[in-house]
Amino acid sequence: MKIFQVFITALKLGCSSFGGPIAHLSYFHDEYVTKKRWISAHAYADLVALCQFLPGPASSQVGMAIGLSRAGILGAIVSWIGFTLPSALILILFGLGLSQIEVANHKHWLHGLKVVAVAVVAQAILGMGKKLCPDKERLTIAIITSVILLFFSSAILQISLLVISGFIGVYFLKSKEDFPHDSIHKGKKSIGFIFLALFLIFLFVLPLLRTIVNVTEVQYFDSFYRAGALVFGGGHVVLPLLQAEVVPTGWVSNDLFMAGYGLSNAIPGPLFAFSSFLGAVSIVSPNGWAGAILCLVAAFLPSFLLIVGALPFWEGLRKNQTIRKAMLGINASVVGILLAAFYNPVWTSAVFSPKDFAIVIVGFLLLEFWKVPSWLVVIATVAISFVIYL
């Protein structure tokens, strides 16, 4: 049954995808493109490019889109549940039992998880680069994109570079082969329009409703929905927005916020799952499990509405010859974006010593040349970390 397959695959990724949004895309590529072949490499790159344009957590949106393509709207929902459930459960339980857990005592193996993510990302970027930058023109686009972002990193600049690369693809890139096109999702545009309209309705009506009714549930939903709807650039960017919503209002203390933020960077799954922690530890009811679920759904709802709404229109645009040429340049630029993110924050937040570098090299060799499954490399790294980082 396709629904069950989508859920189990997403759950597996939710349990093993360490390292943040860029690393997630690497794990997704390995699972959905290389192993299961649910989507081609070019269609996957197109999808990643679309999610770079949309606000919200790009990796979660990619997972939803693949679930949508595989098993319809219900497939998108179970894909999100499977990928988000492990991290949400960890963060909720951590929040509820914060006094019983001392994260500082576990920094050695948590750091090992960050280090092995570097190897996973490196292998994925190499694989995508071989497919999407096969000539010097597209390789140049990727390198220039990465260099610019290393010096001037911002979400707006990322989008601008994707647009510029698209124009370069239209006017300057030539390819002897037919432009690749593989269907992602053949949804109805009328359904897509409804979901996009719902996205805007929630965005503009919730703040008004909040001023009319003094209901905590509405305040929660509005704060977390806006954070999920207006952020570009992935999970790390949403954290200051959430901090501005929950700390000044007194819902969550800054110390609690930073403790949850630290753990959310060390566990698998989407960083947006941090919203469940904030709902669980809030001093204002509803909190606990009810608050966690409310805030979690509110934070991810914009991404769900956008991806289901945008894909039917995106599928039509991708069939256009000019758009397909533009995608050659955009996909090369996506590789550059991933390359820049590989250095900062993936590399800079994990590799601090010769031990770290050695683990990265060994992990990369195991993944790329020995074809060891990524989950096995992760487990082995955690085991080694208990010894070398003590």
NORWOUR-V829230 format. One record per pair of residues at least 4 apart in sequence whose ideal C-beta (glycine too) atoms are under 8 Angstrom apart, sorted by sequence separation. I is the first residue (numbers start at 1). J is the second residue. If there is no record, write none. Layout:
((I | J) (I | J))
//
This chain:
((1 | 5) (2 | 6) (3 | 7) (4 | 8) (5 | 9) (6 | 10) (7 | 11) (8 | 12) (9 | 13) (10 | 14) (11 | 15) (12 | 16) (13 | 17) (19 | 23) (20 | 24) (21 | 25) (22 | 26) (23 | 27) (24 | 28) (25 | 29) (26 | 30) (27 | 31) (28 | 32) (29 | 33) (30 | 34) (31 | 35) (32 | 36) (33 | 37) (39 | 43) (40 | 44) (41 | 45) (42 | 46) (43 | 47) (44 | 48) (45 | 49) (46 | 50) (47 | 51) (48 | 52) (49 | 53) (50 | 54) (54 | 58) (56 | 60) (57 | 61) (58 | 62) (59 | 63) (60 | 64) (61 | 65) (62 | 66) (63 | 67) (64 | 68) (65 | 69) (66 | 70) (67 | 71) (68 | 72) (71 | 75) (72 | 76) (73 | 77) (74 | 78) (75 | 79) (76 | 80) (77 | 81) (78 | 82) (79 | 83) (80 | 84) (81 | 85) (84 | 88) (85 | 89) (86 | 90) (87 | 91) (88 | 92) (89 | 93) (90 | 94) (91 | 95) (92 | 96) (93 | 97) (94 | 98) (97 | 101) (102 | 106) (103 | 107) (106 | 110) (107 | 111) (108 | 112) (109 | 113) (110 | 114) (111 | 115) (112 | 116) (113 | 117) (114 | 118) (115 | 119) (116 | 120) (117 | 121) (118 | 122) (119 | 123) (120 | 124) (121 | 125) (122 | 126) (123 | 127) (124 | 128) (125 | 129) (126 | 130) (127 | 131) (128 | 132) (129 | 133) (130 | 134) (134 | 138) (135 | 139) (136 | 140) (137 | 141) (138 | 142) (139 | 143) (140 | 144) (141 | 145) (142 | 146) (143 | 147) (144 | 148) (145 | 149) (146 | 150) (147 | 151) (148 | 152) (149 | 153) (153 | 157) (154 | 158) (155 | 159) (156 | 160) (157 | 161) (158 | 162) (159 | 163) (160 | 164) (161 | 165) (162 | 166) (163 | 167) (164 | 168) (165 | 169) (166 | 170) (167 | 171) (168 | 172) (169 | 173) (175 | 179) (187 | 191) (188 | 192) (189 | 193) (190 | 194) (191 | 195) (192 | 196) (193 | 197) (194 | 198) (195 | 199) (196 | 200) (197 | 201) (198 | 202) (199 | 203) (200 | 204) (201 | 205) (202 | 206) (204 | 208) (205 | 209) (206 | 210) (207 | 211) (208 | 212) (209 | 213) (215 | 219) (216 | 220) (217 | 221) (218 | 222) (219 | 223) (220 | 224) (221 | 225) (222 | 226) (223 | 227) (224 | 228) (225 | 229) (226 | 230) (227 | 231) (233 | 237) (234 | 238) (235 | 239) (237 | 241) (238 | 242) (239 | 243) (240 | 244) (241 | 245) (242 | 246) (243 | 247) (244 | 248) (245 | 249) (247 | 251) (252 | 256) (253 | 257) (254 | 258) (255 | 259) (256 | 260) (257 | 261) (258 | 262) (259 | 263) (260 | 264) (261 | 265) (262 | 266) (263 | 267) (269 | 273) (273 | 277) (274 | 278) (275 | 279) (276 | 280) (277 | 281) (278 | 282) (283 | 287) (286 | 290) (287 | 291) (288 | 292) (289 | 293) (290 | 294) (291 | 295) (292 | 296) (293 | 297) (294 | 298) (295 | 299) (296 | 300) (297 | 301) (300 | 304) (301 | 305) (302 | 306) (303 | 307) (304 | 308) (305 | 309) (306 | 310) (307 | 311) (309 | 313) (310 | 314) (311 | 315) (312 | 316) (313 | 317) (314 | 318) (315 | 319) (316 | 320) (319 | 323) (320 | 324) (321 | 325) (322 | 326) (323 | 327) (324 | 328) (325 | 329) (326 | 330) (327 | 331) (328 | 332) (329 | 333) (330 | 334) (331 | 335) (332 | 336) (333 | 337) (334 | 338) (335 | 339) (336 | 340) (337 | 341) (338 | 342) (339 | 343) (340 | 344) (341 | 345) (342 | 346) (343 | 347) (344 | 348) (345 | 349) (346 | 350) (347 | 351) (352 | 356) (353 | 357) (354 | 358) (355 | 359) (356 | 360) (357 | 361) (358 | 362) (359 | 363) (360 | 364) (361 | 365) (362 | 366) (363 | 367) (364 | 368) (365 | 369) (366 | 370) (367 | 371) (372 | 376) (373 | 377) (374 | 378) (375 | 379) (376 | 380) (377 | 381) (378 | 382) (379 | 383) (380 | 384) (381 | 385) (382 | 386) (383 | 387) (384 | 388) (385 | 389) (386 | 390) (18 | 23) (19 | 24) (28 | 33) (29 | 34) (30 | 35) (31 | 36) (33 | 38) (39 | 44) (51 | 56) (56 | 61) (68 | 73) (70 | 75) (133 | 138) (152 | 157) (168 | 173) (187 | 192) (213 | 218) (232 | 237) (246 | 251) (247 | 252) (252 | 257) (282 | 287) (286 | 291) (287 | 292) (318 | 323) (319 | 324) (341 | 346) (342 | 347) (343 | 348) (351 | 356) (365 | 370) (367 | 372) (372 | 377) (17 | 23) (32 | 38) (33 | 39) (52 | 58) (69 | 75) (132 | 138) (133 | 139) (231 | 237) (245 | 251) (246 | 252) (247 | 253) (265 | 271) (281 | 287) (285 | 291) (317 | 323) (318 | 324) (350 | 356) (351 | 357) (366 | 372) (17 | 24) (19 | 26) (32 | 39) (33 | 40) (51 | 58) (54 | 61) (68 | 75) (71 | 78) (94 | 101) (103 | 110) (231 | 238) (247 | 254) (264 | 271) (279 | 286) (280 | 287) (367 | 374) (33 | 41) (39 | 47) (51 | 59) (67 | 75) (68 | 76) (133 | 141) (149 | 157) (210 | 218) (279 | 287) (280 | 288) (286 | 294) (67 | 76) (70 | 79) (133 | 142) (148 | 157) (149 | 158) (209 | 218) (210 | 219) (264 | 273) (280 | 289) (282 | 291) (318 | 327) (351 | 360) (17 | 27) (48 | 58) (51 | 61) (67 | 77) (129 | 139) (132 | 142) (228 | 238) (231 | 241) (247 | 257) (264 | 274) (367 | 377) (13 | 24) (16 | 27) (17 | 28) (33 | 44) (51 | 62) (65 | 76) (67 | 78) (68 | 79) (227 | 238) (230 | 241) (243 | 254) (246 | 257) (279 | 290) (280 | 291) (366 | 377) (29 | 41) (32 | 44) (64 | 76) (67 | 79) (149 | 161) (206 | 218) (210 | 222) (279 | 291) (280 | 292) (66 | 79) (67 | 80) (129 | 142) (148 | 161) (209 | 222) (261 | 274) (264 | 277) (279 | 292) (13 | 27) (48 | 62) (51 | 65) (227 | 241) (243 | 257) (260 | 274) (263 | 277) (279 | 293) (363 | 377) (13 | 28) (29 | 44) (47 | 62) (50 | 65) (64 | 79) (206 | 221) (207 | 222) (226 | 241) (227 | 242) (242 | 257) (277 | 292) (279 | 294) (28 | 44) (63 | 79) (64 | 80) (145 | 161) (206 | 222) (276 | 292) (279 | 295) (63 | 80) (260 | 277) (276 | 293) (278 | 295) (279 | 296) (13 | 31) (44 | 62) (47 | 65) (224 | 242) (227 | 245) (260 | 278) (363 | 381) (12 | 31) (47 | 66) (206 | 225) (207 | 226) (223 | 242) (226 | 245) (276 | 295) (60 | 80) (63 | 83) (145 | 165) (206 | 226) (275 | 295) (276 | 296) (224 | 245) (257 | 278) (260 | 281) (275 | 296) (9 | 31) (203 | 225) (223 | 245) (239 | 261) (359 | 381) (9 | 32) (25 | 48) (60 | 83) (202 | 225) (203 | 226) (223 | 246) (273 | 296) (275 | 298) (60 | 84) (141 | 165) (275 | 299) (256 | 281) (275 | 300) (359 | 384) (203 | 229) (252 | 278) (9 | 36) (39 | 66) (141 | 168) (202 | 229) (251 | 278) (272 | 299) (38 | 66) (272 | 300) (252 | 281) (39 | 69) (199 | 229) (252 | 282) (28 | 59) (38 | 69) (251 | 282) (252 | 283) (272 | 303) (38 | 70) (239 | 271) (242 | 274) (246 | 278) (251 | 283) (25 | 58) (238 | 271) (242 | 275) (250 | 283) (251 | 284) (355 | 388) (25 | 59) (28 | 62) (32 | 66) (238 | 272) (250 | 284) (355 | 389) (24 | 59) (28 | 63) (137 | 172) (138 | 173) (235 | 270) (236 | 271) (239 | 274) (21 | 57) (137 | 173) (235 | 271) (242 | 278) (246 | 282) (21 | 58) (25 | 62) (234 | 271) (235 | 272) (21 | 59) (28 | 66) (235 | 274) (17 | 59) (228 | 272) (228 | 275) (227 | 275) (13 | 63) (224 | 275) (10 | 63) (224 | 279) (10 | 67) (220 | 279) (6 | 66) (6 | 67) (238 | 299) (220 | 282) (6 | 70) (5 | 70) (6 | 71) (5 | 71) (17 | 83) (220 | 286) (2 | 70) (3 | 71) (10 | 78) (14 | 82) (216 | 284) (2 | 71) (6 | 75) (10 | 79) (13 | 82) (14 | 83) (216 | 285) (217 | 286) (10 | 80) (12 | 82) (13 | 83) (14 | 84) (216 | 286) (228 | 298) (3 | 74) (7 | 78) (10 | 81) (11 | 82) (14 | 85) (15 | 86) (220 | 291) (224 | 295) (228 | 299) (3 | 75) (6 | 78) (7 | 79) (10 | 82) (11 | 83) (14 | 86) (227 | 299) (228 | 300) (2 | 75) (6 | 79) (9 | 82) (10 | 83) (14 | 87) (159 | 232) (221 | 294) (225 | 298) (228 | 301) (229 | 302) (7 | 81) (8 | 82) (11 | 85) (158 | 232) (220 | 294) (224 | 298) (225 | 299) (228 | 302) (3 | 78) (7 | 82) (11 | 86) (158 | 233) (220 | 295) (223 | 298) (224 | 299) (228 | 303) (6 | 82) (155 | 231) (156 | 232) (222 | 298) (225 | 301) (155 | 232) (217 | 294) (221 | 298) (225 | 302) (155 | 233) (220 | 298) (154 | 233) (155 | 237) (45 | 128) (265 | 349) (45 | 131) (41 | 128) (45 | 132) (42 | 131) (30 | 120) (41 | 131) (42 | 132) (41 | 132) (27 | 120) (30 | 123) (34 | 127) (19 | 113) (23 | 117) (26 | 120) (30 | 124) (18 | 113) (19 | 114) (26 | 121) (29 | 124) (18 | 114) (19 | 116) (20 | 117) (23 | 120) (26 | 123) (27 | 124) (18 | 116) (19 | 117) (23 | 121) (26 | 124) (29 | 127) (18 | 117) (19 | 118) (22 | 121) (25 | 124) (26 | 125) (29 | 128) (202 | 301) (203 | 302) (202 | 302) (19 | 120) (18 | 120) (19 | 121) (199 | 302) (202 | 305) (52 | 158) (53 | 159) (199 | 305) (52 | 159) (198 | 305) (199 | 306) (53 | 162) (196 | 305) (236 | 345) (52 | 162) (195 | 305) (196 | 306) (199 | 309) (195 | 306) (198 | 309) (197 | 309) (49 | 162) (195 | 308) (196 | 309) (69 | 183) (195 | 309) (196 | 310) (69 | 184) (194 | 309) (69 | 185) (192 | 308) (193 | 309) (68 | 185) (191 | 308) (192 | 309) (192 | 310) (65 | 184) (68 | 187) (192 | 311) (65 | 185) (192 | 312) (187 | 308) (191 | 312) (192 | 313) (189 | 312) (187 | 311) (188 | 312) (189 | 313) (187 | 312) (185 | 311) (186 | 312) (184 | 311) (185 | 312) (189 | 316) (187 | 315) (186 | 315) (184 | 314) (185 | 315) (184 | 315) (183 | 315) (184 | 318) (43 | 180) (47 | 184) (181 | 318) (42 | 180) (43 | 181) (46 | 184) (181 | 319) (42 | 181) (43 | 182) (40 | 180) (42 | 182) (43 | 183) (43 | 184) (40 | 182) (179 | 321) (39 | 182) (181 | 324) (180 | 324) (39 | 184) (179 | 324) (179 | 325) (179 | 327) (179 | 328) (114 | 265) (114 | 266) (170 | 322) (173 | 325) (113 | 266) (175 | 328) (170 | 325) (173 | 328) (103 | 259) (110 | 266) (169 | 325) (170 | 326) (173 | 329) (169 | 326) (172 | 329) (98 | 256) (169 | 327) (103 | 262) (167 | 326) (169 | 328) (170 | 329) (103 | 263) (166 | 326) (169 | 329) (95 | 256) (98 | 259) (166 | 327) (168 | 329) (169 | 330) (167 | 329) (103 | 266) (166 | 329) (169 | 332) (165 | 329) (166 | 330) (95 | 260) (165 | 330) (94 | 260) (165 | 332) (166 | 333) (162 | 330) (165 | 333) (91 | 260) (94 | 263) (164 | 333) (57 | 228) (162 | 333) (56 | 228) (91 | 263) (161 | 333) (162 | 334) (55 | 228) (56 | 229) (90 | 263) (91 | 264) (55 | 229) (55 | 230) (56 | 231) (59 | 234) (161 | 336) (162 | 337) (55 | 231) (58 | 234) (91 | 267) (161 | 337) (55 | 232) (57 | 234) (87 | 264) (90 | 267) (57 | 235) (158 | 337) (87 | 267) (57 | 238) (86 | 267) (87 | 268) (88 | 269) (95 | 276) (86 | 268) (87 | 269) (91 | 273) (95 | 277) (86 | 269) (87 | 270) (91 | 274) (94 | 277) (98 | 281) (92 | 276) (96 | 280) (84 | 269) (88 | 273) (91 | 276) (92 | 277) (95 | 280) (96 | 281) (83 | 269) (84 | 270) (87 | 273) (91 | 277) (95 | 281) (83 | 270) (145 | 332) (149 | 336) (153 | 340) (84 | 272) (88 | 276) (92 | 280) (141 | 329) (145 | 333) (149 | 337) (84 | 273) (91 | 280) (138 | 328) (142 | 332) (145 | 335) (146 | 336) (150 | 340) (138 | 329) (141 | 332) (142 | 333) (145 | 336) (146 | 337) (149 | 340) (153 | 344) (96 | 288) (141 | 333) (144 | 336) (145 | 337) (149 | 341) (138 | 331) (139 | 332) (142 | 335) (143 | 336) (146 | 339) (147 | 340) (150 | 343) (138 | 332) (142 | 336) (145 | 339) (146 | 340) (150 | 344) (141 | 336) (145 | 340) (143 | 339) (92 | 289) (95 | 292) (142 | 339) (146 | 343) (132 | 331) (133 | 332) (92 | 292) (132 | 332) (91 | 292) (132 | 334) (133 | 335) (132 | 335) (88 | 292) (128 | 334) (129 | 335) (128 | 335) (88 | 296) (60 | 270) (125 | 335) (128 | 338) (129 | 339) (59 | 270) (22 | 234) (60 | 272) (84 | 296) (21 | 234) (57 | 270) (125 | 338) (20 | 234) (21 | 235) (57 | 271) (124 | 338) (125 | 339) (20 | 235) (21 | 236) (57 | 272) (20 | 236) (56 | 272) (84 | 300) (121 | 338) (125 | 342) (80 | 300) (122 | 342) (121 | 342) (80 | 304) (118 | 342) (121 | 346) (77 | 304) (76 | 304) (118 | 346) (117 | 346) (118 | 347) (76 | 307) (76 | 308) (118 | 350) (117 | 350) (118 | 351) (73 | 308) (114 | 349) (115 | 350) (114 | 350) (115 | 351) (122 | 360) (64 | 303) (68 | 307) (111 | 350) (60 | 300) (64 | 304) (68 | 308) (119 | 359) (115 | 356) (119 | 360) (123 | 364) (61 | 303) (65 | 307) (69 | 311) (118 | 360) (119 | 361) (122 | 364) (126 | 368) (57 | 300) (60 | 303) (64 | 307) (68 | 311) (116 | 359) (119 | 362) (120 | 363) (56 | 300) (64 | 308) (115 | 359) (116 | 360) (119 | 363) (123 | 367) (20 | 265) (61 | 306) (111 | 356) (115 | 360) (118 | 363) (119 | 364) (123 | 368) (24 | 270) (56 | 302) (57 | 303) (61 | 307) (65 | 311) (55 | 302) (56 | 303) (112 | 359) (116 | 363) (119 | 366) (120 | 367) (18 | 266) (55 | 303) (115 | 363) (119 | 367) (18 | 267) (21 | 270) (54 | 303) (18 | 268) (21 | 271) (56 | 306) (17 | 268) (20 | 271) (55 | 306) (16 | 268) (17 | 269) (54 | 306) (15 | 268) (54 | 307) (14 | 268) (15 | 269) (120 | 374) (14 | 269) (51 | 307) (54 | 310) (120 | 377) (119 | 377) (120 | 378) (50 | 310) (50 | 311) (116 | 377) (116 | 378) (50 | 314) (113 | 378) (116 | 381) (115 | 381) (116 | 382) (113 | 381) (112 | 381) (113 | 382) (112 | 382) (115 | 385) (46 | 318) (112 | 384) (113 | 385) (109 | 382) (112 | 385) (111 | 385) (109 | 385) (108 | 385) (109 | 386) (112 | 389) (49 | 327) (108 | 386) (111 | 389) (109 | 389) (46 | 327) (49 | 330) (108 | 389) (45 | 327) (49 | 331) (52 | 334) (107 | 389) (108 | 390) (49 | 333) (46 | 331) (49 | 334) (52 | 337) (45 | 331) (48 | 334) (42 | 331) (45 | 334) (25 | 338) (22 | 338) (22 | 341) (21 | 341) (22 | 342) (23 | 346) (22 | 346) (20 | 345) (20 | 346) (19 | 346) (19 | 350) (30 | 374) (27 | 374) (16 | 374) (16 | 375) (18 | 378) (16 | 378) (12 | 375))
//
